Amino acid sequence: MALTKNPASSSDRPGMEKVWGLVATLGRYAKLRYTAIEPLARRYRRYTALRHATALLAAKDAIFAARRALAQRKRHSFVPCARSR
């Protein structure tokens, strides 16, 4: 049997046409699924990256606010030394 010959067309294997038809259908289905899912996956990755960046910025802002509040508390609780007057 030559490699270029379709196994489904061989007369010594009755019923193989259905199997090869199913394989072809599954191949088309997989391609369809891949082409449909790939843009969704790309969009989800962008969305996840955006959420991650937003979370990082929020954490950075929270740290900055905490440091500023601590510095203000230190400034307002400062009592000059009696000797320096």
C-alpha positions in Angstrom: 0.0 0.0 0.0 1.5 3.4 -1.0 1.7 6.1 1.6 -0.2 8.6 -0.6 -3.2 6.3 -0.8 -6.1 7.0 1.5 -6.7 4.0 3.8 -10.4 4.6 3.7 -10.5 3.9 -0.1 -8.9 0.4 0.3 -11.4 -2.3 -0.4 -9.9 -4.7 2.2 -11.2 -2.5 5.1 -14.9 -2.2 4.8 -16.5 0.5 7.0 -13.3 2.6 7.3 -14.9 5.4 5.3 -17.0 6.3 8.3 -14.0 6.3 10.7 -11.9 8.5 8.4 -14.9 10.8 7.9 -15.2 11.1 11.7 -11.5 11.9 12.0 -11.8 14.6 9.4 -14.8 16.0 11.2 -13.0 16.0 14.5 -10.0 17.7 12.8 -12.3 20.4 11.5 -14.0 20.7 14.9 -10.6 21.1 16.6 -9.6 23.7 14.2 -12.9 25.6 14.7 -12.5 25.4 18.4 -8.9 26.6 18.3 -9.8 29.5 16.0 -12.7 30.4 18.3 -10.8 30.0 21.6 -7.5 31.7 20.6 -8.9 35.3 20.5 -10.8 34.7 23.7 -7.6 33.4 25.4 -5.7 36.4 24.1 -8.4 38.8 25.4 -8.4 37.0 28.8 -4.6 37.3 29.0 -4.9 41.0 28.4 -7.7 41.3 30.9 -5.6 39.4 33.5 -2.5 41.5 32.8 -4.7 44.6 33.2 -6.1 43.4 36.5 -2.6 42.5 37.7 -1.3 45.9 36.8 -4.3 47.6 38.5 -3.7 45.5 41.7 0.0 46.5 41.7 -0.9 50.2 41.3 -3.4 49.9 44.1 -0.9 48.3 46.4 1.7 50.9 45.5 -0.8 53.7 46.3 -1.7 52.0 49.6 2.0 51.8 50.6 2.5 55.4 49.6 -0.5 56.5 51.6 0.6 54.5 54.7 4.1 56.0 54.5 2.7 59.6 54.2 0.3 59.0 57.1 3.2 57.7 59.2 5.4 60.7 58.3 2.5 63.1 59.2 2.1 61.4 62.5 5.8 61.7 63.2 5.7 65.4 62.3 2.7 66.2 64.5 4.0 64.3 67.5 7.3 65.9 67.4 8.2 67.7 70.7 11.3 69.8 70.5 13.9 69.1 73.1 13.9 71.4 76.2 17.6 72.2 75.7 17.1 73.4 72.1 14.9 76.4 73.2 
